[in-house]
Amino acid sequence: MPAKKSSSAKKSSHRAGSNPRWVKGVKTVSTFPPEHIFEKDAETIAKTMATKKVSPKGIGSAIRMVQYFINRGGKGLSAARKRELEKAKHLLQEKRDAEKKTARPPARKKPTKQDATKS
């Protein structure tokens, strides 16, 4: 009987020999944030990324772009720059959560005479 593999054994998420810097090769045509936007302060980044021009599919798309930039920067990002980008991401998440809270609930159906007689 073969020995059981430990459930704590680390699984590789990508093939052996694959490029661990896959993110360098990713190209997108869906959105184009303004050049050098990620070099600015968190409030400016969040405000710009939240616009329909940059993130036509909504704030979730903006959050993913900021996170992607953080991931792509990797170890090359300074601690201060990473903190600023994380702050911008947090501001976008707060804005998204605030919009969810203020979203209108679905319209209720108006009662008809038939509904009144059923009670």
N, CA and C atoms as a LAMMPS dump frame, in Angstrom:
ITEM: TIMESTEP
0
ITEM: NUMBER OF ATOMS
357
ITEM: BOX BOUNDS ff ff ff
-5.0000000000000000e+02 5.0000000000000000e+02
-5.0000000000000000e+02 5.0000000000000000e+02
-5.0000000000000000e+02 5.0000000000000000e+02
ITEM: ATOMS id mol type element x y z
1 1 1 N 0.849 -1.175 0
2 1 2 C 0 0 0
3 1 3 C 0.898 1.242 0
4 2 1 N 0.675 2.178 -0.966
5 2 2 C 1.528 3.365 -1.024
6 2 3 C 1.268 4.286 0.162
7 3 1 N 2.323 4.995 0.565
8 3 2 C 2.199 5.926 1.688
9 3 3 C 1.346 7.117 1.287
10 4 1 N 0.557 7.597 2.245
11 4 2 C -0.285 8.772 1.984
12 4 3 C 0.572 10.017 1.926
13 5 1 N 0.196 10.902 1.032
14 5 2 C 0.872 12.19 0.971
15 5 3 C 0.317 13.081 2.066
16 6 1 N 1.161 13.82 2.661
17 6 2 C 0.748 14.74 3.712
18 6 3 C -0.139 15.821 3.111
19 7 1 N -1.216 16.17 3.814
20 7 2 C -2.119 17.209 3.304
21 7 3 C -1.474 18.583 3.385
22 8 1 N -0.392 18.685 4.148
23 8 2 C 0.287 19.97 4.263
24 8 3 C 1.367 20.149 3.201
25 9 1 N 1.499 19.159 2.325
26 9 2 C 2.499 19.271 1.26
27 9 3 C 2.15 20.454 0.372
28 10 1 N 3.142 21.237 0.056
29 10 2 C 2.925 22.447 -0.737
30 10 3 C 2.719 22.075 -2.2
31 11 1 N 1.665 22.576 -2.786
32 11 2 C 1.385 22.328 -4.197
33 11 3 C 1.876 23.505 -5.007
34 12 1 N 2.456 23.215 -6.138
35 12 2 C 2.93 24.282 -7.015
36 12 3 C 1.768 24.769 -7.861
37 13 1 N 1.605 26.075 -7.92
38 13 2 C 0.487 26.632 -8.668
39 13 3 C 0.798 26.764 -10.155
40 14 1 N 2.049 26.59 -10.527
41 14 2 C 2.389 26.653 -11.942
42 14 3 C 3.406 25.573 -12.273
43 15 1 N 3.52 25.277 -13.536
44 15 2 C 4.381 24.187 -13.99
45 15 3 C 5.845 24.466 -13.663
46 16 1 N 6.561 23.391 -13.481
47 16 2 C 8 23.517 -13.251
48 16 3 C 8.636 24.132 -14.485
49 17 1 N 9.504 25.083 -14.284
50 17 2 C 10.196 25.712 -15.409
51 17 3 C 9.434 26.857 -16.04
52 18 1 N 8.192 27.1 -15.583
53 18 2 C 7.451 28.215 -16.17
54 18 3 C 8.02 29.52 -15.643
55 19 1 N 7.759 30.592 -16.336
56 19 2 C 8.315 31.888 -15.972
57 19 3 C 7.581 32.45 -14.76
58 20 1 N 8.264 32.614 -13.615
59 20 2 C 7.573 33.155 -12.452
60 20 3 C 7.244 34.642 -12.618
61 21 1 N 7.783 35.276 -13.632
62 21 2 C 7.504 36.693 -13.869
63 21 3 C 6.533 36.85 -15.049
64 22 1 N 5.511 36.025 -15.059
65 22 2 C 4.522 36.018 -16.133
66 22 3 C 3.851 37.366 -16.281
67 23 1 N 3.762 38.118 -15.21
68 23 2 C 3.026 39.372 -15.207
69 23 3 C 3.641 40.39 -16.176
70 24 1 N 4.945 40.258 -16.457
71 24 2 C 5.605 41.177 -17.385
72 24 3 C 5 41.106 -18.79
73 25 1 N 4.564 39.925 -19.189
74 25 2 C 4.07 39.739 -20.543
75 25 3 C 2.602 40.07 -20.744
76 26 1 N 1.898 40.439 -19.7
77 26 2 C 0.464 40.704 -19.81
78 26 3 C 0.238 42.053 -20.483
79 27 1 N -0.591 42.062 -21.499
80 27 2 C -0.958 43.295 -22.2
81 27 3 C -2.475 43.424 -22.131
82 28 1 N -2.952 44.635 -22.064
83 28 2 C -4.394 44.849 -22.021
84 28 3 C -4.778 45.96 -22.986
85 29 1 N -5.956 45.835 -23.552
86 29 2 C -6.477 46.884 -24.416
87 29 3 C -7.797 47.41 -23.867
88 30 1 N -8.218 46.89 -22.72
89 30 2 C -9.528 47.272 -22.197
90 30 3 C -9.515 48.617 -21.483
91 31 1 N -8.46 48.91 -20.754
92 31 2 C -8.401 50.176 -20.027
93 31 3 C -6.996 50.753 -20.131
94 32 1 N -6.926 52.035 -20.09
95 32 2 C -5.647 52.717 -20.175
96 32 3 C -5.574 53.797 -19.11
97 33 1 N -5.053 53.459 -17.927
98 33 2 C -4.889 54.503 -16.924
99 33 3 C -3.896 55.543 -17.427
100 34 1 N -4.04 56.793 -17.035
101 34 2 C -3.106 57.823 -17.49
102 34 3 C -1.666 57.462 -17.094
103 35 1 N -0.722 57.876 -17.914
104 35 2 C 0.684 57.613 -17.618
105 35 3 C 1.074 58.219 -16.288
106 36 1 N 1.894 57.528 -15.562
107 36 2 C 2.467 57.969 -14.289
108 36 3 C 1.439 58.188 -13.185
109 37 1 N 0.219 57.694 -13.346
110 37 2 C -0.804 57.885 -12.312
111 37 3 C -0.41 57.185 -11.023
112 38 1 N 0.274 56.044 -11.122
113 38 2 C 0.619 55.28 -9.924
114 38 3 C 1.8 55.879 -9.162
115 39 1 N 2.326 56.99 -9.657
116 39 2 C 3.413 57.684 -8.97
117 39 3 C 2.882 58.825 -8.094
118 40 1 N 1.57 59.049 -8.113
119 40 2 C 0.97 60.171 -7.382
120 40 3 C 0.483 59.728 -6.006
121 41 1 N -0.143 60.643 -5.279
122 41 2 C -0.648 60.317 -3.944
123 41 3 C -1.905 59.452 -4.034
124 42 1 N -2.248 58.797 -2.93
125 42 2 C -3.348 57.826 -2.894
126 42 3 C -4.692 58.432 -3.303
127 43 1 N -4.977 59.644 -2.832
128 43 2 C -6.271 60.269 -3.145
129 43 3 C -6.399 60.523 -4.645
130 44 1 N -5.324 60.989 -5.273
131 44 2 C -5.347 61.25 -6.715
132 44 3 C -5.502 59.949 -7.498
133 45 1 N -4.78 58.918 -7.073
134 45 2 C -4.879 57.616 -7.739
135 45 3 C -6.314 57.104 -7.661
136 46 1 N -6.885 57.121 -6.444
137 46 2 C -8.243 56.609 -6.244
138 46 3 C -9.261 57.404 -7.053
139 47 1 N -9.139 58.727 -7.034
140 47 2 C -10.086 59.581 -7.76
141 47 3 C -10.017 59.318 -9.269
142 48 1 N -8.806 59.214 -9.796
143 48 2 C -8.627 58.995 -11.23
144 48 3 C -9.089 57.605 -11.647
145 49 1 N -8.705 56.604 -10.873
146 49 2 C -9.04 55.22 -11.229
147 49 3 C -10.539 54.955 -11.142
148 50 1 N -11.253 55.719 -10.322
149 50 2 C -12.693 55.503 -10.144
150 50 3 C -13.531 56.115 -11.266
151 51 1 N -12.913 56.866 -12.179
152 51 2 C -13.69 57.494 -13.247
153 51 3 C -14.116 56.456 -14.283
154 52 1 N -15.222 56.734 -14.942
155 52 2 C -15.726 55.833 -15.984
156 52 3 C -14.778 55.751 -17.177
157 53 1 N -14.021 56.81 -17.414
158 53 2 C -13.081 56.827 -18.53
159 53 3 C -11.974 55.791 -18.325
160 54 1 N -11.482 55.682 -17.091
161 54 2 C -10.399 54.744 -16.796
162 54 3 C -10.95 53.356 -16.467
163 55 1 N -12.034 53.293 -15.713
164 55 2 C -12.618 52.018 -15.287
165 55 3 C -14.08 51.957 -15.706
166 56 1 N -14.336 51.701 -16.983
167 56 2 C -15.721 51.72 -17.462
168 56 3 C -16.606 50.641 -16.84
169 57 1 N -16.004 49.589 -16.302
170 57 2 C -16.812 48.522 -15.705
171 57 3 C -17.031 48.726 -14.219
172 58 1 N -16.551 49.842 -13.676
173 58 2 C -16.821 50.151 -12.28
174 58 3 C -15.59 50.138 -11.392
175 59 1 N -15.844 50.394 -10.122
176 59 2 C -14.77 50.526 -9.147
177 59 3 C -14.024 49.211 -8.933
178 60 1 N -14.719 48.104 -9.05
179 60 2 C -14.054 46.809 -8.895
180 60 3 C -12.906 46.655 -9.872
181 61 1 N -13.11 47.147 -11.078
182 61 2 C -12.058 47.111 -12.091
183 61 3 C -10.875 47.978 -11.674
184 62 1 N -11.15 49.125 -11.086
185 62 2 C -10.091 50.025 -10.62
186 62 3 C -9.28 49.374 -9.502
187 63 1 N -9.966 48.706 -8.591
188 63 2 C -9.287 48.028 -7.483
189 63 3 C -8.356 46.949 -8.032
190 64 1 N -8.85 46.188 -9.002
191 64 2 C -8.024 45.135 -9.595
192 64 3 C -6.8 45.704 -10.309
193 65 1 N -6.953 46.861 -10.976
194 65 2 C -5.807 47.473 -11.659
195 65 3 C -4.744 47.926 -10.667
196 66 1 N -5.175 48.512 -9.553
197 66 2 C -4.205 48.948 -8.542
198 66 3 C -3.5 47.728 -7.954
199 67 1 N -4.262 46.678 -7.642
200 67 2 C -3.661 45.463 -7.088
201 67 3 C -2.698 44.841 -8.097
202 68 1 N -3.06 44.842 -9.352
203 68 2 C -2.196 44.309 -10.402
204 68 3 C -0.886 45.093 -10.448
205 69 1 N -0.965 46.404 -10.33
206 69 2 C 0.24 47.23 -10.357
207 69 3 C 1.125 46.908 -9.154
208 70 1 N 0.512 46.7 -7.995
209 70 2 C 1.276 46.327 -6.795
210 70 3 C 1.978 44.99 -7.03
211 71 1 N 1.243 44.026 -7.556
212 71 2 C 1.825 42.711 -7.828
213 71 3 C 2.943 42.807 -8.858
214 72 1 N 2.723 43.594 -9.872
215 72 2 C 3.707 43.719 -10.943
216 72 3 C 4.985 44.393 -10.438
217 73 1 N 4.829 45.335 -9.523
218 73 2 C 5.998 46.019 -8.96
219 73 3 C 6.847 45.089 -8.118
220 74 1 N 6.179 44.176 -7.425
221 74 2 C 6.882 43.186 -6.623
222 74 3 C 7.884 43.789 -5.665
223 75 1 N 9.071 43.196 -5.627
224 75 2 C 10.117 43.642 -4.705
225 75 3 C 10.716 44.973 -5.132
226 76 1 N 10.471 45.389 -6.37
227 76 2 C 11.02 46.641 -6.867
228 76 3 C 10.309 47.879 -6.338
229 77 1 N 9.121 47.697 -5.74
230 77 2 C 8.385 48.834 -5.18
231 77 3 C 8.984 49.204 -3.823
232 78 1 N 9.175 50.482 -3.603
233 78 2 C 9.653 50.918 -2.286
234 78 3 C 8.513 50.725 -1.282
235 79 1 N 8.861 50.644 -0.02
236 79 2 C 7.847 50.454 1.019
237 79 3 C 6.866 51.627 1.038
238 80 1 N 7.381 52.837 0.847
239 80 2 C 6.514 54.025 0.851
240 80 3 C 5.54 53.999 -0.324
241 81 1 N 6.019 53.615 -1.512
242 81 2 C 5.165 53.56 -2.698
243 81 3 C 4.102 52.483 -2.526
244 82 1 N 4.488 51.328 -1.987
245 82 2 C 3.531 50.245 -1.774
246 82 3 C 2.457 50.676 -0.774
247 83 1 N 2.857 51.377 0.305
248 83 2 C 1.882 51.88 1.285
249 83 3 C 0.891 52.826 0.625
250 84 1 N 1.39 53.695 -0.244
251 84 2 C 0.522 54.668 -0.921
252 84 3 C -0.461 53.959 -1.854
253 85 1 N 0.015 52.938 -2.561
254 85 2 C -0.861 52.179 -3.459
255 85 3 C -1.901 51.382 -2.666
256 86 1 N -1.477 50.805 -1.55
257 86 2 C -2.431 50.072 -0.699
258 86 3 C -3.485 51.031 -0.138
259 87 1 N -3.068 52.239 0.194
260 87 2 C -4.006 53.254 0.693
261 87 3 C -5.017 53.616 -0.394
262 88 1 N -4.534 53.77 -1.632
263 88 2 C -5.432 54.068 -2.754
264 88 3 C -6.425 52.931 -2.954
265 89 1 N -5.943 51.7 -2.854
266 89 2 C -6.829 50.541 -3
267 89 3 C -7.88 50.54 -1.898
268 90 1 N -7.46 50.867 -0.683
269 90 2 C -8.391 50.913 0.445
270 90 3 C -9.448 52.004 0.24
271 91 1 N -9.047 53.159 -0.279
272 91 2 C -9.999 54.242 -0.559
273 91 3 C -11.028 53.795 -1.601
274 92 1 N -10.563 53.085 -2.623
275 92 2 C -11.483 52.58 -3.654
276 92 3 C -12.446 51.551 -3.06
277 93 1 N -11.942 50.688 -2.181
278 93 2 C -12.813 49.692 -1.545
279 93 3 C -13.869 50.36 -0.676
280 94 1 N -13.474 51.412 0.041
281 94 2 C -14.441 52.148 0.863
282 94 3 C -15.513 52.786 -0.009
283 95 1 N -15.097 53.359 -1.132
284 95 2 C -16.053 53.989 -2.047
285 95 3 C -17.024 52.949 -2.603
286 96 1 N -16.49 51.771 -2.969
287 96 2 C -17.344 50.696 -3.487
288 96 3 C -18.35 50.256 -2.432
289 97 1 N -17.88 50.088 -1.191
290 97 2 C -18.767 49.653 -0.113
291 97 3 C -19.839 50.703 0.185
292 98 1 N -19.467 51.981 0.119
293 98 2 C -20.43 53.058 0.35
294 98 3 C -21.498 53.07 -0.743
295 99 1 N -21.074 52.81 -1.975
296 99 2 C -22.044 52.771 -3.086
297 99 3 C -22.995 51.595 -2.941
298 100 1 N -22.499 50.479 -2.44
299 100 2 C -23.362 49.312 -2.235
300 100 3 C -24.422 49.607 -1.178
301 101 1 N -24.021 50.323 -0.128
302 101 2 C -24.958 50.637 0.963
303 101 3 C -26.047 51.597 0.51
304 102 1 N -25.713 52.521 -0.383
305 102 2 C -26.694 53.514 -0.813
306 102 3 C -27.469 53.078 -2.05
307 103 1 N -27.166 51.899 -2.564
308 103 2 C -27.884 51.411 -3.744
309 103 3 C -29.359 51.236 -3.397
310 104 1 N -30.194 51.637 -4.322
311 104 2 C -31.639 51.546 -4.079
312 104 3 C -32.093 50.095 -4.094
313 105 1 N -32.972 49.726 -3.166
314 105 2 C -33.519 48.367 -3.194
315 105 3 C -34.478 48.236 -4.376
316 106 1 N -34.746 47.02 -4.814
317 106 2 C -35.662 46.844 -5.942
318 106 3 C -37.048 47.398 -5.624
319 107 1 N -37.719 47.908 -6.636
320 107 2 C -39.05 48.491 -6.451
321 107 3 C -40.018 47.409 -5.983
322 108 1 N -40.855 47.782 -5.014
323 108 2 C -41.861 46.843 -4.525
324 108 3 C -43.078 46.878 -5.429
325 109 1 N -43.705 45.75 -5.558
326 109 2 C -44.903 45.639 -6.367
327 109 3 C -46.058 46.319 -5.637
328 110 1 N -46.801 47.149 -6.374
329 110 2 C -47.948 47.82 -5.776
330 110 3 C -49.067 46.798 -5.575
331 111 1 N -49.736 46.858 -4.429
332 111 2 C -50.835 45.904 -4.203
333 111 3 C -52.019 46.203 -5.136
334 112 1 N -52.628 45.155 -5.602
335 112 2 C -53.822 45.302 -6.465
336 112 3 C -55.056 44.97 -5.64
337 113 1 N -56.224 45.173 -6.233
338 113 2 C -57.474 44.85 -5.54
339 113 3 C -57.537 43.357 -5.247
340 114 1 N -57.033 42.542 -6.164
341 114 2 C -57.041 41.098 -5.953
342 114 3 C -56.194 40.724 -4.737
343 115 1 N -55.069 41.374 -4.556
344 115 2 C -54.211 41.107 -3.407
345 115 3 C -54.948 41.444 -2.104
346 116 1 N -55.713 42.514 -2.131
347 116 2 C -56.43 42.953 -0.936
348 116 3 C -57.515 41.954 -0.554
349 117 1 N -58.157 41.333 -1.535
350 117 2 C -59.249 40.387 -1.238
351 117 3 C -58.692 39.04 -0.794
352 118 1 N -57.456 38.734 -1.101
353 118 2 C -56.846 37.458 -0.71
354 118 3 C -56.551 37.432 0.779
355 119 1 N -56.344 38.566 1.384
356 119 2 C -55.972 38.6 2.818
357 119 3 C -57.117 38.316 3.72
